[in-house]
Amino acid sequence: MEKDNSTMWWYRDFSTSETAQNILDTHHLLVEEIYANASFRSEFMTIAKLWHTHDLFVQASHQDPPPTEQQTHFPFVRYDQIGYDPSWTTANQHMQACALLRSSVEKALHKQYGLDIDEIRRLTLDVISRHMQEMYSSGLYDF
């Protein structure tokens, strides 16, 4: 086992629970630090808003339609009527904007903190979830 590169989690000794707890504590401290960082607050709030708007759209589109009379006449449908739904374009635009902004924030955090990009992604998702909890009382994955 390499002892000089103990910052990488895969080189750590997981035979004790303290190691895992230290990793979790470090992660939570970084989430708190990034959450409190005023430089990124508006970006995270915008990402949370876009994500929440997308979630609302998806929830609305998955609701059962109101019951109607039994249909007896079925008109033919063209392929372009099936394949194109303009409402999904709006949802995709929200998620594209969210993904672009999130990617930019992740790159800035990677440059500022010098952490592995996967760790930055996990931190970013936790901070977004915290902003969503604060703004909308729902987490990132409360669907």
C-alpha positions in Angstrom: 0.0 0.0 0.0 1.3 3.4 -0.9 1.5 5.6 2.2 2.8 8.7 0.5 -0.4 9.1 -1.6 -3.0 8.7 1.1 -5.2 11.5 -0.2 -6.5 9.1 -2.8 -9.3 7.2 -1.2 -8.4 3.9 -2.8 -5.0 3.9 -1.0 -6.6 4.4 2.5 -7.0 1.6 5.0 -10.7 0.9 5.4 -10.3 -1.7 8.1 -11.3 0.9 10.6 -14.5 2.9 10.6 -12.6 6.1 11.3 -11.3 6.2 7.8 -14.7 6.2 6.2 -16.0 8.6 8.8 -13.1 11.0 8.0 -13.9 10.9 4.3 -17.6 11.6 5.0 -16.7 14.4 7.4 -14.4 16.0 4.8 -17.1 15.8 2.2 -19.7 17.4 4.5 -17.2 20.2 5.4 -16.6 20.9 1.7 -20.3 20.9 1.0 -20.8 23.5 3.8 -17.9 25.6 2.5 -19.1 25.6 -1.1 -22.7 26.3 0.0 -21.6 29.3 2.0 -19.3 30.6 -0.8 -21.0 33.8 -2.0 -19.1 33.5 -5.3 -21.2 30.6 -6.4 -24.5 31.2 -4.7 -26.4 32.7 -7.6 -25.2 30.0 -10.0 -26.3 27.3 -7.6 -29.7 29.0 -7.0 -30.2 29.2 -10.8 -29.3 25.6 -11.3 -31.8 24.7 -8.5 -34.5 26.8 -10.1 -33.9 25.2 -13.5 -33.9 21.7 -12.1 -37.1 22.4 -10.1 -38.8 23.8 -13.1 -37.9 20.7 -15.1 -39.2 18.5 -12.3 -42.5 20.3 -12.2 -42.9 19.9 -15.9 -42.1 16.2 -15.7 -44.6 15.7 -12.9 -47.3 17.5 -14.8 -46.7 15.5 -17.9 -46.9 12.2 -15.9 -50.3 13.0 -14.4 -53.2 11.0 -15.7 -55.5 12.9 -18.1 -59.0 13.6 -17.0 -61.5 10.8 -18.0 -63.2 11.5 -21.3 -66.0 9.8 -23.2 -65.1 6.6 -24.9 -63.8 7.5 -28.4 -65.3 5.7 -31.3 -63.7 7.6 -34.2 -59.9 7.4 -34.5 -58.3 9.7 -37.1 -55.1 8.7 -38.7 -51.9 10.2 -37.2 -48.9 11.3 -39.2 -45.4 10.3 -38.0 -44.4 13.9 -37.4 -47.3 14.3 -35.1 -46.1 11.4 -33.0 -42.4 12.3 -33.0 -42.6 16.0 -32.2 -43.9 17.4 -28.9 -43.1 21.1 -28.5 -43.6 20.9 -24.7 -40.6 18.5 -24.4 -38.4 21.1 -26.2 -39.0 23.5 -23.4 -38.1 20.8 -20.8 -34.9 20.0 -22.7 -33.9 23.6 -22.9 -34.2 23.9 -19.1 -32.0 20.9 -18.6 -29.5 22.0 -21.3 -29.1 25.3 -19.6 -28.8 23.5 -16.2 -26.2 21.2 -17.6 -24.1 24.0 -19.1 -24.2 26.1 -16.0 -23.4 23.1 -13.8 -20.5 22.2 -16.0 -19.1 25.7 -15.7 -19.5 25.7 -11.9 -17.8 22.3 -11.7 -14.8 23.5 -13.8 -14.5 26.6 -11.5 -14.7 24.5 -8.4 -12.2 22.0 -9.8 -9.8 24.9 -10.5 -10.4 26.5 -7.1 -10.2 23.4 -4.9 -8.0 21.1 -7.0 -10.1 18.1 -6.3 -10.8 15.1 -8.5 -13.6 16.0 -11.0 -15.8 13.1 -9.7 -15.5 14.4 -6.2 -16.4 17.9 -7.5 -19.5 16.4 -9.2 -20.7 14.8 -6.0 -20.1 18.0 -4.1 -22.0 20.0 -6.7 -25.0 17.7 -6.6 -25.1 17.9 -2.8 -24.9 21.7 -2.8 -27.7 21.8 -5.5 -29.8 19.5 -3.4 -29.3 21.7 -0.4 -30.3 24.8 -2.3 -33.4 23.0 -3.6 -34.3 21.9 -0.1 -33.9 25.5 1.1 -35.9 27.1 -1.8 -38.5 24.5 -2.6 -38.6 22.1 0.4 -37.7 19.2 -1.9 -34.4 17.6 -2.6 -32.7 16.9 -5.8 -34.2 13.4 -6.2 -37.6 13.9 -4.4 -39.7 13.1 -7.4 
